[in-house]
């Protein structure tokens, strides 16, 4: 699915609570920069994936945000 579809499906309030929106805005900024500076267009797609577990992935923090 496209990034816009993902945001609409997940709900903007939920994403804002997890600071996902600011990261997505940074990603969009990078895509715009690549378009202006290099003349390339980047298409962002989102697909479901299993959350990684381990001490470096912050699994505990994600669980706390979900509850």
CHARMM internal coordinates of N, CA and C (Angstrom, degrees):
IC EDIT
DIST 1 N 1 CA 1.4373
DIST 1 CA 1 C 1.5154
ANGL 1 N 1 CA 1 C 109.26
DIST 1 C 2 N 1.2717
ANGL 1 CA 1 C 2 N 115.26
DIHE 1 N 1 CA 1 C 2 N 154.92
DIST 2 N 2 CA 1.4590
ANGL 1 C 2 N 2 CA 121.08
DIHE 1 CA 1 C 2 N 2 CA 178.76
DIST 2 CA 2 C 1.5258
ANGL 2 N 2 CA 2 C 109.81
DIHE 1 C 2 N 2 CA 2 C -75.15
DIST 2 C 3 N 1.3151
ANGL 2 CA 2 C 3 N 116.11
DIHE 2 N 2 CA 2 C 3 N 161.42
DIST 3 N 3 CA 1.4605
ANGL 2 C 3 N 3 CA 121.87
DIHE 2 CA 2 C 3 N 3 CA -177.43
DIST 3 CA 3 C 1.5275
ANGL 3 N 3 CA 3 C 110.99
DIHE 2 C 3 N 3 CA 3 C -60.65
DIST 3 C 4 N 1.3166
ANGL 3 CA 3 C 4 N 117.62
DIHE 3 N 3 CA 3 C 4 N -42.84
DIST 4 N 4 CA 1.4630
ANGL 3 C 4 N 4 CA 121.47
DIHE 3 CA 3 C 4 N 4 CA -179.22
DIST 4 CA 4 C 1.5331
ANGL 4 N 4 CA 4 C 110.58
DIHE 3 C 4 N 4 CA 4 C -62.18
DIST 4 C 5 N 1.3222
ANGL 4 CA 4 C 5 N 117.18
DIHE 4 N 4 CA 4 C 5 N -40.56
DIST 5 N 5 CA 1.4660
ANGL 4 C 5 N 5 CA 121.27
DIHE 4 CA 4 C 5 N 5 CA 178.04
DIST 5 CA 5 C 1.5251
ANGL 5 N 5 CA 5 C 110.58
DIHE 4 C 5 N 5 CA 5 C -63.61
DIST 5 C 6 N 1.3316
ANGL 5 CA 5 C 6 N 116.58
DIHE 5 N 5 CA 5 C 6 N -39.88
DIST 6 N 6 CA 1.4648
ANGL 5 C 6 N 6 CA 120.98
DIHE 5 CA 5 C 6 N 6 CA 179.42
DIST 6 CA 6 C 1.5271
ANGL 6 N 6 CA 6 C 110.95
DIHE 5 C 6 N 6 CA 6 C -62.66
DIST 6 C 7 N 1.3141
ANGL 6 CA 6 C 7 N 116.69
DIHE 6 N 6 CA 6 C 7 N -43.39
DIST 7 N 7 CA 1.4708
ANGL 6 C 7 N 7 CA 120.79
DIHE 6 CA 6 C 7 N 7 CA -179.33
DIST 7 CA 7 C 1.5230
ANGL 7 N 7 CA 7 C 109.91
DIHE 6 C 7 N 7 CA 7 C -64.28
DIST 7 C 8 N 1.3345
ANGL 7 CA 7 C 8 N 116.91
DIHE 7 N 7 CA 7 C 8 N -43.07
DIST 8 N 8 CA 1.4636
ANGL 7 C 8 N 8 CA 119.93
DIHE 7 CA 7 C 8 N 8 CA 179.58
DIST 8 CA 8 C 1.5198
ANGL 8 N 8 CA 8 C 111.47
DIHE 7 C 8 N 8 CA 8 C -65.43
DIST 8 C 9 N 1.3296
ANGL 8 CA 8 C 9 N 117.56
DIHE 8 N 8 CA 8 C 9 N -38.42
DIST 9 N 9 CA 1.4614
ANGL 8 C 9 N 9 CA 121.78
DIHE 8 CA 8 C 9 N 9 CA -178.45
DIST 9 CA 9 C 1.5269
ANGL 9 N 9 CA 9 C 111.29
DIHE 8 C 9 N 9 CA 9 C -71.78
DIST 9 C 10 N 1.3127
ANGL 9 CA 9 C 10 N 117.52
DIHE 9 N 9 CA 9 C 10 N -44.10
DIST 10 N 10 CA 1.4631
ANGL 9 C 10 N 10 CA 121.53
DIHE 9 CA 9 C 10 N 10 CA -176.25
DIST 10 CA 10 C 1.5277
ANGL 10 N 10 CA 10 C 111.95
DIHE 9 C 10 N 10 CA 10 C -73.98
DIST 10 C 11 N 1.2975
ANGL 10 CA 10 C 11 N 117.20
DIHE 10 N 10 CA 10 C 11 N -28.51
DIST 11 N 11 CA 1.4616
ANGL 10 C 11 N 11 CA 120.52
DIHE 10 CA 10 C 11 N 11 CA -178.10
DIST 11 CA 11 C 1.5087
ANGL 11 N 11 CA 11 C 110.98
DIHE 10 C 11 N 11 CA 11 C 94.65
DIST 11 C 12 N 1.3123
ANGL 11 CA 11 C 12 N 116.39
DIHE 11 N 11 CA 11 C 12 N 124.83
DIST 12 N 12 CA 1.4649
ANGL 11 C 12 N 12 CA 121.33
DIHE 11 CA 11 C 12 N 12 CA -174.15
DIST 12 CA 12 C 1.5307
ANGL 12 N 12 CA 12 C 111.64
DIHE 11 C 12 N 12 CA 12 C -66.67
DIST 12 C 13 N 1.3268
ANGL 12 CA 12 C 13 N 118.08
DIHE 12 N 12 CA 12 C 13 N -33.40
DIST 13 N 13 CA 1.4670
ANGL 12 C 13 N 13 CA 120.18
DIHE 12 CA 12 C 13 N 13 CA -178.76
DIST 13 CA 13 C 1.5269
ANGL 13 N 13 CA 13 C 110.33
DIHE 12 C 13 N 13 CA 13 C -65.49
DIST 13 C 14 N 1.3273
ANGL 13 CA 13 C 14 N 116.82
DIHE 13 N 13 CA 13 C 14 N -43.15
DIST 14 N 14 CA 1.4721
ANGL 13 C 14 N 14 CA 120.95
DIHE 13 CA 13 C 14 N 14 CA 179.40
DIST 14 CA 14 C 1.5257
ANGL 14 N 14 CA 14 C 110.47
DIHE 13 C 14 N 14 CA 14 C -63.50
DIST 14 C 15 N 1.3262
ANGL 14 CA 14 C 15 N 116.67
DIHE 14 N 14 CA 14 C 15 N -41.52
DIST 15 N 15 CA 1.4591
ANGL 14 C 15 N 15 CA 120.06
DIHE 14 CA 14 C 15 N 15 CA -179.42
DIST 15 CA 15 C 1.5228
ANGL 15 N 15 CA 15 C 111.66
DIHE 14 C 15 N 15 CA 15 C -69.60
DIST 15 C 16 N 1.3345
ANGL 15 CA 15 C 16 N 116.77
DIHE 15 N 15 CA 15 C 16 N -36.15
DIST 16 N 16 CA 1.4649
ANGL 15 C 16 N 16 CA 119.59
DIHE 15 CA 15 C 16 N 16 CA 178.45
DIST 16 CA 16 C 1.5206
ANGL 16 N 16 CA 16 C 110.76
DIHE 15 C 16 N 16 CA 16 C -66.32
DIST 16 C 17 N 1.3313
ANGL 16 CA 16 C 17 N 117.40
DIHE 16 N 16 CA 16 C 17 N -35.33
DIST 17 N 17 CA 1.4590
ANGL 16 C 17 N 17 CA 120.89
DIHE 16 CA 16 C 17 N 17 CA 179.27
DIST 17 CA 17 C 1.5156
ANGL 17 N 17 CA 17 C 111.55
DIHE 16 C 17 N 17 CA 17 C -64.42
DIST 17 C 18 N 1.3095
ANGL 17 CA 17 C 18 N 117.32
DIHE 17 N 17 CA 17 C 18 N -29.53
DIST 18 N 18 CA 1.4587
ANGL 17 C 18 N 18 CA 121.39
DIHE 17 CA 17 C 18 N 18 CA -178.59
DIST 18 CA 18 C 1.5237
ANGL 18 N 18 CA 18 C 112.67
DIHE 17 C 18 N 18 CA 18 C -97.95
DIST 18 C 19 N 1.3186
ANGL 18 CA 18 C 19 N 117.84
DIHE 18 N 18 CA 18 C 19 N 6.36
DIST 19 N 19 CA 1.4639
ANGL 18 C 19 N 19 CA 123.58
DIHE 18 CA 18 C 19 N 19 CA 179.22
DIST 19 CA 19 C 1.5313
ANGL 19 N 19 CA 19 C 112.07
DIHE 18 C 19 N 19 CA 19 C 65.20
DIST 19 C 20 N 1.3162
ANGL 19 CA 19 C 20 N 116.74
DIHE 19 N 19 CA 19 C 20 N 23.01
DIST 20 N 20 CA 1.4515
ANGL 19 C 20 N 20 CA 120.79
DIHE 19 CA 19 C 20 N 20 CA 179.27
DIST 20 CA 20 C 1.5272
ANGL 20 N 20 CA 20 C 110.75
DIHE 19 C 20 N 20 CA 20 C -73.41
DIST 20 C 21 N 1.3282
ANGL 20 CA 20 C 21 N 115.66
DIHE 20 N 20 CA 20 C 21 N -35.73
DIST 21 N 21 CA 1.4631
ANGL 20 C 21 N 21 CA 119.73
DIHE 20 CA 20 C 21 N 21 CA -177.98
DIST 21 CA 21 C 1.5222
ANGL 21 N 21 CA 21 C 111.23
DIHE 20 C 21 N 21 CA 21 C -59.21
DIST 21 C 22 N 1.3257
ANGL 21 CA 21 C 22 N 118.01
DIHE 21 N 21 CA 21 C 22 N -41.98
DIST 22 N 22 CA 1.4690
ANGL 21 C 22 N 22 CA 119.37
DIHE 21 CA 21 C 22 N 22 CA -179.49
DIST 22 CA 22 C 1.5283
ANGL 22 N 22 CA 22 C 110.96
DIHE 21 C 22 N 22 CA 22 C -64.99
DIST 22 C 23 N 1.3359
ANGL 22 CA 22 C 23 N 117.48
DIHE 22 N 22 CA 22 C 23 N -37.34
DIST 23 N 23 CA 1.4718
ANGL 22 C 23 N 23 CA 120.45
DIHE 22 CA 22 C 23 N 23 CA 177.09
DIST 23 CA 23 C 1.5202
ANGL 23 N 23 CA 23 C 111.04
DIHE 22 C 23 N 23 CA 23 C -67.11
DIST 23 C 24 N 1.3252
ANGL 23 CA 23 C 24 N 117.15
DIHE 23 N 23 CA 23 C 24 N -39.54
DIST 24 N 24 CA 1.4622
ANGL 23 C 24 N 24 CA 120.52
DIHE 23 CA 23 C 24 N 24 CA 178.30
DIST 24 CA 24 C 1.5332
ANGL 24 N 24 CA 24 C 110.97
DIHE 23 C 24 N 24 CA 24 C -66.88
DIST 24 C 25 N 1.3328
ANGL 24 CA 24 C 25 N 116.45
DIHE 24 N 24 CA 24 C 25 N -34.38
DIST 25 N 25 CA 1.4641
ANGL 24 C 25 N 25 CA 119.81
DIHE 24 CA 24 C 25 N 25 CA 176.40
DIST 25 CA 25 C 1.5289
ANGL 25 N 25 CA 25 C 110.49
DIHE 24 C 25 N 25 CA 25 C -66.69
DIST 25 C 26 N 1.3279
ANGL 25 CA 25 C 26 N 117.12
DIHE 25 N 25 CA 25 C 26 N -38.82
DIST 26 N 26 CA 1.4595
ANGL 25 C 26 N 26 CA 120.78
DIHE 25 CA 25 C 26 N 26 CA 175.88
DIST 26 CA 26 C 1.5257
ANGL 26 N 26 CA 26 C 110.69
DIHE 25 C 26 N 26 CA 26 C -62.63
DIST 26 C 27 N 1.3205
ANGL 26 CA 26 C 27 N 116.41
DIHE 26 N 26 CA 26 C 27 N -41.85
DIST 27 N 27 CA 1.4550
ANGL 26 C 27 N 27 CA 121.16
DIHE 26 CA 26 C 27 N 27 CA 178.37
DIST 27 CA 27 C 1.5213
ANGL 27 N 27 CA 27 C 111.56
DIHE 26 C 27 N 27 CA 27 C -63.32
DIST 27 C 28 N 1.3317
ANGL 27 CA 27 C 28 N 116.18
DIHE 27 N 27 CA 27 C 28 N -41.34
DIST 28 N 28 CA 1.4588
ANGL 27 C 28 N 28 CA 120.50
DIHE 27 CA 27 C 28 N 28 CA 177.27
DIST 28 CA 28 C 1.5330
ANGL 28 N 28 CA 28 C 110.76
DIHE 27 C 28 N 28 CA 28 C -64.21
DIST 28 C 29 N 1.3220
ANGL 28 CA 28 C 29 N 116.68
DIHE 28 N 28 CA 28 C 29 N -38.45
DIST 29 N 29 CA 1.4628
ANGL 28 C 29 N 29 CA 121.34
DIHE 28 CA 28 C 29 N 29 CA 177.70
DIST 29 CA 29 C 1.5282
ANGL 29 N 29 CA 29 C 110.68
DIHE 28 C 29 N 29 CA 29 C -61.90
DIST 29 C 30 N 1.3052
ANGL 29 CA 29 C 30 N 117.12
DIHE 29 N 29 CA 29 C 30 N -42.64
DIST 30 N 30 CA 1.4672
ANGL 29 C 30 N 30 CA 121.15
DIHE 29 CA 29 C 30 N 30 CA 178.21
DIST 30 CA 30 C 1.5230
ANGL 30 N 30 CA 30 C 110.50
DIHE 29 C 30 N 30 CA 30 C -62.94
DIST 30 C 31 N 1.3273
ANGL 30 CA 30 C 31 N 116.63
DIHE 30 N 30 CA 30 C 31 N -42.58
DIST 31 N 31 CA 1.4712
ANGL 30 C 31 N 31 CA 120.48
DIHE 30 CA 30 C 31 N 31 CA 178.20
DIST 31 CA 31 C 1.5209
ANGL 31 N 31 CA 31 C 111.01
DIHE 30 C 31 N 31 CA 31 C -61.68
DIST 31 C 32 N 1.3292
ANGL 31 CA 31 C 32 N 116.90
DIHE 31 N 31 CA 31 C 32 N -42.94
DIST 32 N 32 CA 1.4683
ANGL 31 C 32 N 32 CA 120.46
DIHE 31 CA 31 C 32 N 32 CA 177.94
DIST 32 CA 32 C 1.5234
ANGL 32 N 32 CA 32 C 111.43
DIHE 31 C 32 N 32 CA 32 C -64.34
DIST 32 C 33 N 1.3300
ANGL 32 CA 32 C 33 N 116.78
DIHE 32 N 32 CA 32 C 33 N -39.86
DIST 33 N 33 CA 1.4574
ANGL 32 C 33 N 33 CA 121.01
DIHE 32 CA 32 C 33 N 33 CA 179.06
DIST 33 CA 33 C 1.5326
ANGL 33 N 33 CA 33 C 110.27
DIHE 32 C 33 N 33 CA 33 C -62.56
DIST 33 C 34 N 1.3477
ANGL 33 CA 33 C 34 N 116.33
DIHE 33 N 33 CA 33 C 34 N -45.13
DIST 34 N 34 CA 1.4593
ANGL 33 C 34 N 34 CA 120.19
DIHE 33 CA 33 C 34 N 34 CA 178.56
DIST 34 CA 34 C 1.5174
ANGL 34 N 34 CA 34 C 111.53
DIHE 33 C 34 N 34 CA 34 C -60.64
DIST 34 C 35 N 1.3188
ANGL 34 CA 34 C 35 N 116.77
DIHE 34 N 34 CA 34 C 35 N -36.62
DIST 35 N 35 CA 1.4519
ANGL 34 C 35 N 35 CA 120.66
DIHE 34 CA 34 C 35 N 35 CA 179.32
DIST 35 CA 35 C 1.5219
ANGL 35 N 35 CA 35 C 111.01
DIHE 34 C 35 N 35 CA 35 C -66.93
DIST 35 C 36 N 1.3104
ANGL 35 CA 35 C 36 N 117.08
DIHE 35 N 35 CA 35 C 36 N -44.53
DIST 36 N 36 CA 1.4672
ANGL 35 C 36 N 36 CA 120.96
DIHE 35 CA 35 C 36 N 36 CA -177.94
DIST 36 CA 36 C 1.5200
ANGL 36 N 36 CA 36 C 112.05
DIHE 35 C 36 N 36 CA 36 C -71.75
DIST 36 C 37 N 1.3240
ANGL 36 CA 36 C 37 N 117.27
DIHE 36 N 36 CA 36 C 37 N -45.42
DIST 37 N 37 CA 1.4602
ANGL 36 C 37 N 37 CA 120.68
DIHE 36 CA 36 C 37 N 37 CA -173.44
DIST 37 CA 37 C 1.5273
ANGL 37 N 37 CA 37 C 113.59
DIHE 36 C 37 N 37 CA 37 C -81.27
DIST 37 C 38 N 1.3360
ANGL 37 CA 37 C 38 N 116.99
DIHE 37 N 37 CA 37 C 38 N -36.79
DIST 38 N 38 CA 1.4588
ANGL 37 C 38 N 38 CA 119.68
DIHE 37 CA 37 C 38 N 38 CA -174.11
DIST 38 CA 38 C 1.5217
ANGL 38 N 38 CA 38 C 113.81
DIHE 37 C 38 N 38 CA 38 C -114.97
DIST 38 C 39 N 1.3226
ANGL 38 CA 38 C 39 N 116.14
DIHE 38 N 38 CA 38 C 39 N -9.08
DIST 39 N 39 CA 1.4559
ANGL 38 C 39 N 39 CA 119.62
DIHE 38 CA 38 C 39 N 39 CA 179.16
DIST 39 CA 39 C 1.5208
ANGL 39 N 39 CA 39 C 113.27
DIHE 38 C 39 N 39 CA 39 C 72.40
DIST 39 C 40 N 1.3230
ANGL 39 CA 39 C 40 N 117.03
DIHE 39 N 39 CA 39 C 40 N 27.60
DIST 40 N 40 CA 1.4596
ANGL 39 C 40 N 40 CA 119.70
DIHE 39 CA 39 C 40 N 40 CA 177.37
DIST 40 CA 40 C 1.5262
ANGL 40 N 40 CA 40 C 108.77
DIHE 39 C 40 N 40 CA 40 C -114.89
DIST 40 C 41 N 1.3110
ANGL 40 CA 40 C 41 N 115.36
DIHE 40 N 40 CA 40 C 41 N 153.34
DIST 41 N 41 CA 1.4541
ANGL 40 C 41 N 41 CA 120.28
DIHE 40 CA 40 C 41 N 41 CA 179.12
DIST 41 CA 41 C 1.5190
ANGL 41 N 41 CA 41 C 108.71
DIHE 40 C 41 N 41 CA 41 C -116.16
DIST 41 C 42 N 1.3170
ANGL 41 CA 41 C 42 N 116.18
DIHE 41 N 41 CA 41 C 42 N 131.41
DIST 42 N 42 CA 1.4556
ANGL 41 C 42 N 42 CA 122.49
DIHE 41 CA 41 C 42 N 42 CA -178.57
DIST 42 CA 42 C 1.5235
ANGL 42 N 42 CA 42 C 108.03
DIHE 41 C 42 N 42 CA 42 C -107.35
DIST 42 C 43 N 1.3221
ANGL 42 CA 42 C 43 N 115.69
DIHE 42 N 42 CA 42 C 43 N 131.50
DIST 43 N 43 CA 1.4540
ANGL 42 C 43 N 43 CA 120.84
DIHE 42 CA 42 C 43 N 43 CA 176.69
DIST 43 CA 43 C 1.5197
ANGL 43 N 43 CA 43 C 108.12
DIHE 42 C 43 N 43 CA 43 C -106.83
DIST 43 C 44 N 1.3153
ANGL 43 CA 43 C 44 N 116.65
DIHE 43 N 43 CA 43 C 44 N 125.87
DIST 44 N 44 CA 1.4547
ANGL 43 C 44 N 44 CA 122.15
DIHE 43 CA 43 C 44 N 44 CA -177.49
DIST 44 CA 44 C 1.5232
ANGL 44 N 44 CA 44 C 108.41
DIHE 43 C 44 N 44 CA 44 C -100.77
DIST 44 C 45 N 1.3223
ANGL 44 CA 44 C 45 N 116.45
DIHE 44 N 44 CA 44 C 45 N 123.47
DIST 45 N 45 CA 1.4542
ANGL 44 C 45 N 45 CA 120.89
DIHE 44 CA 44 C 45 N 45 CA 175.23
DIST 45 CA 45 C 1.5218
ANGL 45 N 45 CA 45 C 108.91
DIHE 44 C 45 N 45 CA 45 C -119.91
DIST 45 C 46 N 1.3125
ANGL 45 CA 45 C 46 N 115.30
DIHE 45 N 45 CA 45 C 46 N 152.77
DIST 46 N 46 CA 1.4516
ANGL 45 C 46 N 46 CA 121.35
DIHE 45 CA 45 C 46 N 46 CA -177.42
DIST 46 CA 46 C 1.5237
ANGL 46 N 46 CA 46 C 107.82
DIHE 45 C 46 N 46 CA 46 C -122.07
DIST 46 C 47 N 1.3257
ANGL 46 CA 46 C 47 N 115.95
DIHE 46 N 46 CA 46 C 47 N 133.79
DIST 47 N 47 CA 1.4624
ANGL 46 C 47 N 47 CA 119.94
DIHE 46 CA 46 C 47 N 47 CA 175.34
DIST 47 CA 47 C 1.5152
ANGL 47 N 47 CA 47 C 108.90
DIHE 46 C 47 N 47 CA 47 C -135.72
DIST 47 C 48 N 1.3179
ANGL 47 CA 47 C 48 N 117.24
DIHE 47 N 47 CA 47 C 48 N 148.40
DIST 48 N 48 CA 1.4682
ANGL 47 C 48 N 48 CA 119.52
DIHE 47 CA 47 C 48 N 48 CA 179.99
DIST 48 CA 48 C 1.5289
ANGL 48 N 48 CA 48 C 110.89
DIHE 47 C 48 N 48 CA 48 C -64.54
DIST 48 C 49 N 1.3140
ANGL 48 CA 48 C 49 N 115.23
DIHE 48 N 48 CA 48 C 49 N 143.68
DIST 49 N 49 CA 1.4636
ANGL 48 C 49 N 49 CA 120.67
DIHE 48 CA 48 C 49 N 49 CA 178.10
DIST 49 CA 49 C 1.5261
ANGL 49 N 49 CA 49 C 108.34
DIHE 48 C 49 N 49 CA 49 C -145.72
DIST 49 C 50 N 1.3080
ANGL 49 CA 49 C 50 N 115.53
DIHE 49 N 49 CA 49 C 50 N 154.16
DIST 50 N 50 CA 1.4615
ANGL 49 C 50 N 50 CA 120.47
DIHE 49 CA 49 C 50 N 50 CA 176.79
DIST 50 CA 50 C 1.5308
ANGL 50 N 50 CA 50 C 108.59
DIHE 49 C 50 N 50 CA 50 C -72.84
DIST 50 C 51 N 1.3318
ANGL 50 CA 50 C 51 N 115.43
DIHE 50 N 50 CA 50 C 51 N 135.50
DIST 51 N 51 CA 1.4561
ANGL 50 C 51 N 51 CA 119.15
DIHE 50 CA 50 C 51 N 51 CA 178.74
DIST 51 CA 51 C 1.5182
ANGL 51 N 51 CA 51 C 109.77
DIHE 50 C 51 N 51 CA 51 C -69.03
DIST 51 C 52 N 1.3180
ANGL 51 CA 51 C 52 N 115.78
DIHE 51 N 51 CA 51 C 52 N 134.38
DIST 52 N 52 CA 1.4610
ANGL 51 C 52 N 52 CA 120.47
DIHE 51 CA 51 C 52 N 52 CA 179.13
DIST 52 CA 52 C 1.5175
ANGL 52 N 52 CA 52 C 109.78
DIHE 51 C 52 N 52 CA 52 C -74.64
DIST 52 C 53 N 1.3023
ANGL 52 CA 52 C 53 N 115.52
DIHE 52 N 52 CA 52 C 53 N 146.36
DIST 53 N 53 CA 1.4567
ANGL 52 C 53 N 53 CA 120.76
DIHE 52 CA 52 C 53 N 53 CA 178.19
DIST 53 CA 53 C 1.5205
ANGL 53 N 53 CA 53 C 109.57
DIHE 52 C 53 N 53 CA 53 C -116.40
DIST 53 C 54 N 1.2953
ANGL 53 CA 53 C 54 N 116.01
DIHE 53 N 53 CA 53 C 54 N 150.50
DIST 54 N 54 CA 1.4440
ANGL 53 C 54 N 54 CA 120.90
DIHE 53 CA 53 C 54 N 54 CA 178.60
DIST 54 CA 54 C 1.5113
ANGL 54 N 54 CA 54 C 110.56
DIHE 53 C 54 N 54 CA 54 C 144.59
DIST 54 C 55 N 1.2836
ANGL 54 CA 54 C 55 N 115.87
DIHE 54 N 54 CA 54 C 55 N 168.12
DIST 55 N 55 CA 1.4619
ANGL 54 C 55 N 55 CA 118.97
DIHE 54 CA 54 C 55 N 55 CA -174.39
DIST 55 CA 55 C 1.5188
ANGL 55 N 55 CA 55 C 112.89
DIHE 54 C 55 N 55 CA 55 C -70.31
DIST 55 C 56 N 1.3332
ANGL 55 CA 55 C 56 N 119.04
DIHE 55 N 55 CA 55 C 56 N -20.79
DIST 56 N 56 CA 1.4585
ANGL 55 C 56 N 56 CA 120.66
DIHE 55 CA 55 C 56 N 56 CA -178.18
DIST 56 CA 56 C 1.5283
ANGL 56 N 56 CA 56 C 112.77
DIHE 55 C 56 N 56 CA 56 C -93.63
DIST 56 C 57 N 1.3204
ANGL 56 CA 56 C 57 N 118.00
DIHE 56 N 56 CA 56 C 57 N -7.08
DIST 57 N 57 CA 1.4598
ANGL 56 C 57 N 57 CA 120.60
DIHE 56 CA 56 C 57 N 57 CA -176.66
DIST 57 CA 57 C 1.5179
ANGL 57 N 57 CA 57 C 113.50
DIHE 56 C 57 N 57 CA 57 C -100.66
DIST 57 C 58 N 1.3038
ANGL 57 CA 57 C 58 N 119.26
DIHE 57 N 57 CA 57 C 58 N -6.99
DIST 58 N 58 CA 1.4563
ANGL 57 C 58 N 58 CA 121.50
DIHE 57 CA 57 C 58 N 58 CA 175.73
DIST 58 CA 58 C 1.5125
ANGL 58 N 58 CA 58 C 113.95
DIHE 57 C 58 N 58 CA 58 C 70.60
DIST 58 C 59 N 1.3093
ANGL 58 CA 58 C 59 N 117.92
DIHE 58 N 58 CA 58 C 59 N 35.83
DIST 59 N 59 CA 1.4595
ANGL 58 C 59 N 59 CA 121.68
DIHE 58 CA 58 C 59 N 59 CA -179.53
DIST 59 CA 59 C 1.5256
ANGL 59 N 59 CA 59 C 110.69
DIHE 58 C 59 N 59 CA 59 C -57.56
DIST 59 C 60 N 1.3249
ANGL 59 CA 59 C 60 N 118.40
DIHE 59 N 59 CA 59 C 60 N -40.77
DIST 60 N 60 CA 1.4588
ANGL 59 C 60 N 60 CA 121.19
DIHE 59 CA 59 C 60 N 60 CA -179.77
DIST 60 CA 60 C 1.5124
ANGL 60 N 60 CA 60 C 112.61
DIHE 59 C 60 N 60 CA 60 C -62.60
DIST 60 C 61 N 1.3135
ANGL 60 CA 60 C 61 N 117.76
DIHE 60 N 60 CA 60 C 61 N -38.37
DIST 61 N 61 CA 1.4613
ANGL 60 C 61 N 61 CA 121.79
DIHE 60 CA 60 C 61 N 61 CA 179.90
DIST 61 CA 61 C 1.5225
ANGL 61 N 61 CA 61 C 109.84
DIHE 60 C 61 N 61 CA 61 C -67.87
DIST 61 C 62 N 1.3222
ANGL 61 CA 61 C 62 N 117.83
DIHE 61 N 61 CA 61 C 62 N -40.31
DIST 62 N 62 CA 1.4568
ANGL 61 C 62 N 62 CA 121.16
DIHE 61 CA 61 C 62 N 62 CA 179.38
DIST 62 CA 62 C 1.5222
ANGL 62 N 62 CA 62 C 110.55
DIHE 61 C 62 N 62 CA 62 C -63.69
DIST 62 C 63 N 1.3308
ANGL 62 CA 62 C 63 N 117.55
DIHE 62 N 62 CA 62 C 63 N -40.57
DIST 63 N 63 CA 1.4655
ANGL 62 C 63 N 63 CA 121.00
DIHE 62 CA 62 C 63 N 63 CA 177.71
DIST 63 CA 63 C 1.5163
ANGL 63 N 63 CA 63 C 110.98
DIHE 62 C 63 N 63 CA 63 C -62.95
DIST 63 C 64 N 1.3226
ANGL 63 CA 63 C 64 N 118.32
DIHE 63 N 63 CA 63 C 64 N -40.50
DIST 64 N 64 CA 1.4586
ANGL 63 C 64 N 64 CA 121.07
DIHE 63 CA 63 C 64 N 64 CA 179.59
DIST 64 CA 64 C 1.5202
ANGL 64 N 64 CA 64 C 111.18
DIHE 63 C 64 N 64 CA 64 C -65.33
DIST 64 C 65 N 1.3295
ANGL 64 CA 64 C 65 N 117.93
DIHE 64 N 64 CA 64 C 65 N -37.38
DIST 65 N 65 CA 1.4571
ANGL 64 C 65 N 65 CA 120.64
DIHE 64 CA 64 C 65 N 65 CA 179.09
DIST 65 CA 65 C 1.5264
ANGL 65 N 65 CA 65 C 111.77
DIHE 64 C 65 N 65 CA 65 C -69.87
DIST 65 C 66 N 1.3238
ANGL 65 CA 65 C 66 N 117.61
DIHE 65 N 65 CA 65 C 66 N -33.13
DIST 66 N 66 CA 1.4542
ANGL 65 C 66 N 66 CA 121.34
DIHE 65 CA 65 C 66 N 66 CA -179.46
DIST 66 CA 66 C 1.5267
ANGL 66 N 66 CA 66 C 112.18
DIHE 65 C 66 N 66 CA 66 C -72.28
DIST 66 C 67 N 1.3186
ANGL 66 CA 66 C 67 N 118.17
DIHE 66 N 66 CA 66 C 67 N -23.48
DIST 67 N 67 CA 1.4770
ANGL 66 C 67 N 67 CA 121.20
DIHE 66 CA 66 C 67 N 67 CA -177.78
DIST 67 CA 67 C 1.4912
ANGL 67 N 67 CA 67 C 112.08
DIHE 66 C 67 N 67 CA 67 C -94.97
END
COOR INIT
IC SEED 1 N 1 CA 1 C
IC BUILD
